[in-house]
Amino acid sequence: MVFFMGKSSDVLCVICKGSRRLCGARVCPMLMKKILKREVQSLSKRRLGGYSEWFLVGEFGYPKVSLGPISAINSIPWEPEKWAEEKLDFSQILDLRIRSLYPFQQRIVKRPPSIEEPLGETIISLDPVEVEIILKKEPKIQLRLDFDIPPFGGSAPLERLELATNSRIPRKVESIITDRVCASYAVSYLREHGISVYYLQKIFSAGFLGIAERRRLVPTRWAITAVDSIIGNSALSRIRHSPSFPKIHLFHWEYLGNKYYIFIIPNDYWAMEMFEIWLPSSIWLKGIGRPVTFHIYESYDGKPTRMDGGYYAIRTSVLEWLKKQNRIAAVLAIRIITPQYIAPVGNWQIRESIRLALDSGPLFLGDLSECVDFVVSREPILTEINIKGKSWLLKQLNTPSLKKWLS
């Protein structure tokens, strides 16, 4: 197993030698370095053409921050929903993201871009806009990997941005940004009308939503979680008085070395709990011979015990699915991160994995004790961490049969 930032499990790599695909990638991640070197030459220019596909605001130096479009250079635009559905692996995703560039400038957060300027037009466009990027100096090529933000391959100070094609602004977006409404209402309204969560993250981060005199640039990492929180809370407000599910539904999905189990549990009020379990030799656990568990829960008030981007990504997908079903439920989510999760590519893969798991239909139907025992039999690590004893949610449900099973 190899992690690009220097984390590695030597044993797996020595056994594999780049040929057996033991980490799950179709191409050895070590060999991806050759692709990076090849791309350096094509990106080492001060004038580049590409497609502005996303927008990034950094948090360092706040309130003066770096911002700019993430631009695909002669590459396929960033399409997380499609990538997850097709189950692109690490080598395919990183190969595409190496060919992306972050041309940045610095601004005070009180001065978000205007939709009248080229940068603003690229951000507000629903489709990627073809652009000509003029840089102040040749880009620094270094694949940026992050747990929340999608990867990109290089960065450089931006001198000027020129549009080669027209932007396409949805009418509902154009009307909502001119209305005097708060940002949370704008996000909920646009999501209700089918606007992608990734587009909402982009325009929220750019400061296009909210009452005009209060608008600010929002660092992208914060914007991602804020948009997830708003969408989730909006869905929760719609289902608080909906009927409960008649029986337990267990859903499952695996992608990029992550295993997800989602228990939809009949209950008269909303509650959710997440266990995030990092296995030995996975990212950040080199040399640690035991699993590490991260635990968050929330009751009917909808206030999680801590802020975490991965938790909110799961929560949003679950609540939007429950809204479609017009049902209320308690939810137990288990995420197991294996050594095959060789590099972070952004929390889009969490959000999309949960969506695909729920849309694919239940893996198991039965009572709660049967469902939990079924998952424990598949994942012995759950016995080791004593998930039955540590679960806040299982104790809260408090049925007589559950008490006997937990004892």
Secondary structure, 3 states (H helix, E strand, C coil): CECCCCCECHHHHHHHCCCCCCCCCCCCHHHHHHHHHHHHHHHCCCEEEEEEEEEEECCCCCCEEEEEEEEECCCCCCCHHHHHHCCCCHHHHHHHHHCEEEEEEEEECCCCCCCCCHHHHHHHCCCCEEEEEEECCCCEEEEECCCCCCCEEEEEEEEEEEECCCCCCCHHHHHHHHCCCCHHHHHHHHHHCCCCHHHHHHHHHCCCCCCHHHCCCCCHHHHHHHHHHHHHHHHHHHHCCCCECCCEEEEEEEECCEEEEEEEECCCCCEEEEEEEECCCCCCCCCCCCCEEEEEEECCCCCCCCCCHHHHHHHHHHHHHHHHHCCECEEEEEEEECCCCCCCCCCHHHHHHHHHHHHCCCCEEECHHHHHHHHHHHCCHHHHCCHHHHCHHHHHHCCHHHHHHHC
